[in-house]
Amino acid sequence: MGNVGLLFVGAVLFMNGLLLLGKVDARAGAVFNLFIGALQVLTPTYLIFTANGDPMKILAASGIYLFGFTYLYVGIGLLTGLDSTGVGYYSLFVAVAALGYSFVNFRLFKDYPFGVIWLYWAYLWFLFFLLLGLKMDGLRIYTGWVTAIEGWVTGAIPAGLLLSGYWKHPTETAIALAVFGVVVFVGLWPRTHRTPRPTSAAPRTGGVGAPT
Protein backbone atom coordinates (compact mmCIF):
# COMPACT_ATOMS: atom_id res chain seq x y z
CA MET A 1 0.00 0.00 0.00
CA GLY A 2 2.86 2.35 0.78
CA ASN A 3 4.29 1.86 -2.71
CA VAL A 4 0.98 2.91 -4.27
CA GLY A 5 1.05 6.05 -2.14
CA LEU A 6 4.64 6.69 -3.28
CA LEU A 7 3.49 6.60 -6.90
CA PHE A 8 1.04 9.41 -6.24
CA VAL A 9 3.62 11.36 -4.25
CA GLY A 10 5.54 11.41 -7.51
CA ALA A 11 2.47 12.72 -9.28
CA VAL A 12 1.81 15.53 -6.80
CA LEU A 13 5.45 16.61 -6.71
CA PHE A 14 5.51 16.74 -10.50
CA MET A 15 2.28 18.76 -10.45
CA ASN A 16 3.59 21.13 -7.79
CA GLY A 17 6.78 21.64 -9.76
CA LEU A 18 4.71 22.69 -12.75
CA LEU A 19 2.65 24.92 -10.48
CA LEU A 20 5.80 26.73 -9.30
CA LEU A 21 6.91 27.07 -12.92
CA GLY A 22 3.59 28.71 -13.79
CA LYS A 23 2.33 25.83 -15.95
CA VAL A 24 -0.58 24.79 -13.68
CA ASP A 25 -3.34 26.99 -12.27
CA ALA A 26 -3.07 27.38 -8.48
CA ARG A 27 -6.67 26.34 -7.74
CA ALA A 28 -6.43 23.30 -10.01
CA GLY A 29 -3.21 22.30 -8.29
CA ALA A 30 -4.83 22.81 -4.90
CA VAL A 31 -7.48 20.17 -5.56
CA PHE A 32 -4.87 17.58 -6.51
CA ASN A 33 -2.87 18.40 -3.37
CA LEU A 34 -5.97 17.72 -1.29
CA PHE A 35 -6.48 14.34 -2.98
CA ILE A 36 -2.91 13.22 -2.35
CA GLY A 37 -2.77 14.78 1.10
CA ALA A 38 -5.79 12.75 2.15
CA LEU A 39 -4.24 9.59 0.69
CA GLN A 40 -0.97 10.26 2.51
CA VAL A 41 -2.78 10.58 5.84
CA LEU A 42 -5.00 7.52 5.37
CA THR A 43 -2.11 5.30 4.16
CA PRO A 44 0.15 5.57 7.24
CA THR A 45 -2.89 5.35 9.52
CA TYR A 46 -3.82 2.01 7.92
CA LEU A 47 -0.20 0.79 8.00
CA ILE A 48 0.17 1.68 11.69
CA PHE A 49 -3.12 0.03 12.66
CA THR A 50 -2.11 -3.18 10.85
CA ALA A 51 1.48 -3.20 12.16
CA ASN A 52 0.52 -5.35 15.18
CA GLY A 53 2.62 -3.13 17.42
CA ASP A 54 5.83 -3.70 15.43
CA PRO A 55 7.90 -0.57 16.24
CA MET A 56 9.93 -0.77 13.02
CA LYS A 57 6.80 -0.89 10.85
CA ILE A 58 5.27 1.98 12.81
CA LEU A 59 8.48 4.00 12.44
CA ALA A 60 8.59 3.34 8.70
CA ALA A 61 4.98 4.47 8.25
CA SER A 62 5.18 7.51 10.50
CA GLY A 63 7.22 9.60 8.08
CA ILE A 64 4.45 9.55 5.48
CA TYR A 65 2.42 11.94 7.64
CA LEU A 66 5.05 14.63 7.09
CA PHE A 67 4.11 14.78 3.43
CA GLY A 68 0.39 14.18 3.80
CA PHE A 69 0.05 17.23 6.03
CA THR A 70 2.20 19.26 3.64
CA TYR A 71 -0.10 18.58 0.70
CA LEU A 72 -3.25 19.24 2.74
CA TYR A 73 -1.74 22.50 4.01
CA VAL A 74 -0.74 23.55 0.49
CA GLY A 75 -4.13 22.62 -0.99
CA ILE A 76 -6.12 24.49 1.64
CA GLY A 77 -3.77 27.46 1.46
CA LEU A 78 -4.07 27.76 -2.31
CA LEU A 79 -7.86 27.54 -2.23
CA THR A 80 -8.29 30.06 0.59
CA GLY A 81 -5.48 32.46 -0.28
CA LEU A 82 -3.54 31.89 2.95
CA ASP A 83 -0.08 33.39 3.29
CA SER A 84 2.58 30.76 2.55
CA THR A 85 4.71 31.50 5.62
CA GLY A 86 3.11 28.72 7.67
CA VAL A 87 3.77 26.11 4.99
CA GLY A 88 7.31 27.42 4.70
CA TYR A 89 8.17 27.03 8.36
CA TYR A 90 6.42 23.67 8.54
CA SER A 91 8.65 22.67 5.60
CA LEU A 92 11.70 23.50 7.72
CA PHE A 93 10.40 21.03 10.33
CA VAL A 94 9.91 18.41 7.59
CA ALA A 95 13.42 19.01 6.23
CA VAL A 96 15.00 18.42 9.64
CA ALA A 97 12.82 15.37 10.31
CA ALA A 98 13.72 13.97 6.88
CA LEU A 99 17.40 13.96 7.89
CA GLY A 100 16.41 11.77 10.83
CA TYR A 101 14.46 9.40 8.62
CA SER A 102 17.43 9.24 6.25
CA PHE A 103 19.61 8.14 9.17
CA VAL A 104 16.99 5.56 10.17
CA ASN A 105 16.94 4.10 6.66
CA PHE A 106 20.72 3.94 6.47
CA ARG A 107 21.32 2.69 10.01
CA LEU A 108 18.29 0.65 11.11
CA PHE A 109 16.58 -0.51 7.91
CA LYS A 110 19.76 -0.86 5.81
CA ASP A 111 17.68 0.58 2.98
CA TYR A 112 20.38 2.63 1.29
CA PRO A 113 18.37 3.87 -1.72
CA PHE A 114 15.68 5.30 0.54
CA GLY A 115 18.35 6.73 2.81
CA VAL A 116 19.40 8.80 -0.21
CA ILE A 117 15.80 9.53 -1.22
CA TRP A 118 15.09 10.97 2.24
CA LEU A 119 18.07 13.28 1.69
CA TYR A 120 16.46 14.37 -1.59
CA TRP A 121 13.28 15.19 0.32
CA ALA A 122 15.19 17.02 3.06
CA TYR A 123 16.79 19.21 0.40
CA LEU A 124 13.50 19.86 -1.39
CA TRP A 125 11.58 20.76 1.75
CA PHE A 126 14.42 23.08 2.79
CA LEU A 127 13.99 24.84 -0.56
CA PHE A 128 10.26 25.16 0.23
CA PHE A 129 11.25 26.80 3.53
CA LEU A 130 13.49 29.30 1.75
CA LEU A 131 10.90 30.03 -0.95
CA LEU A 132 7.69 30.07 1.09
CA GLY A 133 8.90 30.82 4.60
CA LEU A 134 11.67 33.33 3.92
CA LYS A 135 10.09 34.61 0.67
CA MET A 136 13.25 34.10 -1.40
CA ASP A 137 11.35 34.35 -4.68
CA GLY A 138 14.51 34.16 -6.76
CA LEU A 139 14.49 30.43 -5.98
CA ARG A 140 11.07 29.82 -7.53
CA ILE A 141 12.23 28.52 -10.91
CA TYR A 142 15.01 26.42 -9.42
CA THR A 143 12.67 24.97 -6.80
CA GLY A 144 10.05 24.26 -9.46
CA TRP A 145 12.50 22.22 -11.50
CA VAL A 146 13.86 20.37 -8.46
CA THR A 147 10.30 19.56 -7.36
CA ALA A 148 9.26 18.25 -10.79
CA ILE A 149 12.41 16.15 -11.15
CA GLU A 150 12.08 14.69 -7.65
CA GLY A 151 8.52 13.70 -8.53
CA TRP A 152 9.98 11.17 -10.94
CA VAL A 153 13.26 10.27 -9.24
CA THR A 154 11.97 9.85 -5.66
CA GLY A 155 8.35 8.93 -6.35
CA ALA A 156 7.08 7.61 -9.66
CA ILE A 157 10.11 5.63 -10.81
CA PRO A 158 10.93 3.93 -7.45
CA ALA A 159 7.24 3.14 -6.95
CA GLY A 160 6.98 1.60 -10.41
CA LEU A 161 10.09 -0.51 -9.84
CA LEU A 162 8.91 -1.62 -6.39
CA LEU A 163 5.42 -2.51 -7.57
CA SER A 164 6.75 -4.51 -10.51
CA GLY A 165 9.49 -6.30 -8.57
CA TYR A 166 12.41 -4.63 -10.35
CA TRP A 167 13.75 -2.65 -7.36
CA LYS A 168 17.10 -4.43 -7.02
CA HIS A 169 20.84 -3.79 -6.42
CA PRO A 170 20.38 -1.43 -3.45
CA THR A 171 23.98 -0.27 -3.09
CA GLU A 172 24.39 0.58 -6.76
CA THR A 173 20.97 2.26 -6.81
CA ALA A 174 21.87 4.41 -3.81
CA ILE A 175 25.14 5.49 -5.43
CA ALA A 176 23.40 6.27 -8.73
CA LEU A 177 20.74 8.33 -6.94
CA ALA A 178 23.36 10.29 -5.00
CA VAL A 179 25.44 11.05 -8.10
CA PHE A 180 22.36 12.00 -10.13
CA GLY A 181 21.11 14.37 -7.43
CA VAL A 182 24.42 16.18 -7.03
CA VAL A 183 25.08 16.51 -10.77
CA VAL A 184 21.57 17.57 -11.79
CA PHE A 185 20.73 19.92 -8.92
CA VAL A 186 24.13 21.63 -8.98
CA GLY A 187 23.90 21.91 -12.76
CA LEU A 188 20.42 23.44 -12.57
CA TRP A 189 21.49 26.21 -10.21
CA PRO A 190 23.23 28.62 -12.64
CA ARG A 191 20.54 28.03 -15.27
CA THR A 192 17.51 28.71 -13.11
CA HIS A 193 18.49 30.86 -10.13
CA ARG A 194 17.54 34.52 -10.50
CA THR A 195 19.52 37.20 -8.73
CA PRO A 196 17.94 40.63 -8.15
CA ARG A 197 18.95 43.21 -10.72
CA PRO A 198 20.20 46.61 -9.50
CA THR A 199 17.58 49.32 -9.76
CA SER A 200 20.00 51.90 -11.04
CA ALA A 201 23.49 51.97 -12.46
CA ALA A 202 26.36 54.05 -11.19
CA PRO A 203 27.46 56.91 -13.48
CA ARG A 204 30.66 56.65 -15.40
CA THR A 205 33.67 58.51 -14.11
CA GLY A 206 33.55 62.02 -15.52
CA GLY A 207 30.12 61.47 -17.03
CA VAL A 208 26.83 63.16 -16.24
CA GLY A 209 24.69 60.33 -14.92
CA ALA A 210 25.16 58.22 -18.06
CA PRO A 211 24.41 54.50 -17.56
CA THR A 212 27.43 52.23 -17.47
matplotlib code that plots the C-alpha trace (Angstrom):
import matplotlib.pyplot as plt

x = [0.0, 2.9, 4.3, 1.0, 1.1, 4.6, 3.5, 1.0, 3.6, 5.5, 2.5, 1.8, 5.5, 5.5, 2.3, 3.6, 6.8, 4.7, 2.7, 5.8, 6.9, 3.6, 2.3, -0.6, -3.3, -3.1, -6.7, -6.4, -3.2, -4.8, -7.5, -4.9, -2.9, -6.0, -6.5, -2.9, -2.8, -5.8, -4.2, -1.0, -2.8, -5.0, -2.1, 0.1, -2.9, -3.8, -0.2, 0.2, -3.1, -2.1, 1.5, 0.5, 2.6, 5.8, 7.9, 9.9, 6.8, 5.3, 8.5, 8.6, 5.0, 5.2, 7.2, 4.5, 2.4, 5.0, 4.1, 0.4, 0.1, 2.2, -0.1, -3.3, -1.7, -0.7, -4.1, -6.1, -3.8, -4.1, -7.9, -8.3, -5.5, -3.5, -0.1, 2.6, 4.7, 3.1, 3.8, 7.3, 8.2, 6.4, 8.6, 11.7, 10.4, 9.9, 13.4, 15.0, 12.8, 13.7, 17.4, 16.4, 14.5, 17.4, 19.6, 17.0, 16.9, 20.7, 21.3, 18.3, 16.6, 19.8, 17.7, 20.4, 18.4, 15.7, 18.3, 19.4, 15.8, 15.1, 18.1, 16.5, 13.3, 15.2, 16.8, 13.5, 11.6, 14.4, 14.0, 10.3, 11.2, 13.5, 10.9, 7.7, 8.9, 11.7, 10.1, 13.2, 11.3, 14.5, 14.5, 11.1, 12.2, 15.0, 12.7, 10.1, 12.5, 13.9, 10.3, 9.3, 12.4, 12.1, 8.5, 10.0, 13.3, 12.0, 8.4, 7.1, 10.1, 10.9, 7.2, 7.0, 10.1, 8.9, 5.4, 6.8, 9.5, 12.4, 13.8, 17.1, 20.8, 20.4, 24.0, 24.4, 21.0, 21.9, 25.1, 23.4, 20.7, 23.4, 25.4, 22.4, 21.1, 24.4, 25.1, 21.6, 20.7, 24.1, 23.9, 20.4, 21.5, 23.2, 20.5, 17.5, 18.5, 17.5, 19.5, 17.9, 18.9, 20.2, 17.6, 20.0, 23.5, 26.4, 27.5, 30.7, 33.7, 33.5, 30.1, 26.8, 24.7, 25.2, 24.4, 27.4]
y = [0.0, 2.4, 1.9, 2.9, 6.1, 6.7, 6.6, 9.4, 11.4, 11.4, 12.7, 15.5, 16.6, 16.7, 18.8, 21.1, 21.6, 22.7, 24.9, 26.7, 27.1, 28.7, 25.8, 24.8, 27.0, 27.4, 26.3, 23.3, 22.3, 22.8, 20.2, 17.6, 18.4, 17.7, 14.3, 13.2, 14.8, 12.7, 9.6, 10.3, 10.6, 7.5, 5.3, 5.6, 5.3, 2.0, 0.8, 1.7, 0.0, -3.2, -3.2, -5.3, -3.1, -3.7, -0.6, -0.8, -0.9, 2.0, 4.0, 3.3, 4.5, 7.5, 9.6, 9.5, 11.9, 14.6, 14.8, 14.2, 17.2, 19.3, 18.6, 19.2, 22.5, 23.6, 22.6, 24.5, 27.5, 27.8, 27.5, 30.1, 32.5, 31.9, 33.4, 30.8, 31.5, 28.7, 26.1, 27.4, 27.0, 23.7, 22.7, 23.5, 21.0, 18.4, 19.0, 18.4, 15.4, 14.0, 14.0, 11.8, 9.4, 9.2, 8.1, 5.6, 4.1, 3.9, 2.7, 0.6, -0.5, -0.9, 0.6, 2.6, 3.9, 5.3, 6.7, 8.8, 9.5, 11.0, 13.3, 14.4, 15.2, 17.0, 19.2, 19.9, 20.8, 23.1, 24.8, 25.2, 26.8, 29.3, 30.0, 30.1, 30.8, 33.3, 34.6, 34.1, 34.3, 34.2, 30.4, 29.8, 28.5, 26.4, 25.0, 24.3, 22.2, 20.4, 19.6, 18.2, 16.1, 14.7, 13.7, 11.2, 10.3, 9.9, 8.9, 7.6, 5.6, 3.9, 3.1, 1.6, -0.5, -1.6, -2.5, -4.5, -6.3, -4.6, -2.7, -4.4, -3.8, -1.4, -0.3, 0.6, 2.3, 4.4, 5.5, 6.3, 8.3, 10.3, 11.0, 12.0, 14.4, 16.2, 16.5, 17.6, 19.9, 21.6, 21.9, 23.4, 26.2, 28.6, 28.0, 28.7, 30.9, 34.5, 37.2, 40.6, 43.2, 46.6, 49.3, 51.9, 52.0, 54.1, 56.9, 56.6, 58.5, 62.0, 61.5, 63.2, 60.3, 58.2, 54.5, 52.2]
z = [0.0, 0.8, -2.7, -4.3, -2.1, -3.3, -6.9, -6.2, -4.3, -7.5, -9.3, -6.8, -6.7, -10.5, -10.4, -7.8, -9.8, -12.8, -10.5, -9.3, -12.9, -13.8, -16.0, -13.7, -12.3, -8.5, -7.7, -10.0, -8.3, -4.9, -5.6, -6.5, -3.4, -1.3, -3.0, -2.3, 1.1, 2.2, 0.7, 2.5, 5.8, 5.4, 4.2, 7.2, 9.5, 7.9, 8.0, 11.7, 12.7, 10.9, 12.2, 15.2, 17.4, 15.4, 16.2, 13.0, 10.9, 12.8, 12.4, 8.7, 8.2, 10.5, 8.1, 5.5, 7.6, 7.1, 3.4, 3.8, 6.0, 3.6, 0.7, 2.7, 4.0, 0.5, -1.0, 1.6, 1.5, -2.3, -2.2, 0.6, -0.3, 2.9, 3.3, 2.6, 5.6, 7.7, 5.0, 4.7, 8.4, 8.5, 5.6, 7.7, 10.3, 7.6, 6.2, 9.6, 10.3, 6.9, 7.9, 10.8, 8.6, 6.3, 9.2, 10.2, 6.7, 6.5, 10.0, 11.1, 7.9, 5.8, 3.0, 1.3, -1.7, 0.5, 2.8, -0.2, -1.2, 2.2, 1.7, -1.6, 0.3, 3.1, 0.4, -1.4, 1.8, 2.8, -0.6, 0.2, 3.5, 1.7, -0.9, 1.1, 4.6, 3.9, 0.7, -1.4, -4.7, -6.8, -6.0, -7.5, -10.9, -9.4, -6.8, -9.5, -11.5, -8.5, -7.4, -10.8, -11.1, -7.7, -8.5, -10.9, -9.2, -5.7, -6.4, -9.7, -10.8, -7.5, -7.0, -10.4, -9.8, -6.4, -7.6, -10.5, -8.6, -10.4, -7.4, -7.0, -6.4, -3.5, -3.1, -6.8, -6.8, -3.8, -5.4, -8.7, -6.9, -5.0, -8.1, -10.1, -7.4, -7.0, -10.8, -11.8, -8.9, -9.0, -12.8, -12.6, -10.2, -12.6, -15.3, -13.1, -10.1, -10.5, -8.7, -8.1, -10.7, -9.5, -9.8, -11.0, -12.5, -11.2, -13.5, -15.4, -14.1, -15.5, -17.0, -16.2, -14.9, -18.1, -17.6, -17.5]

ax = plt.figure().add_subplot(projection="3d")
ax.plot(x, y, z, "-o")
ax.set_aspect("equal")
plt.show()
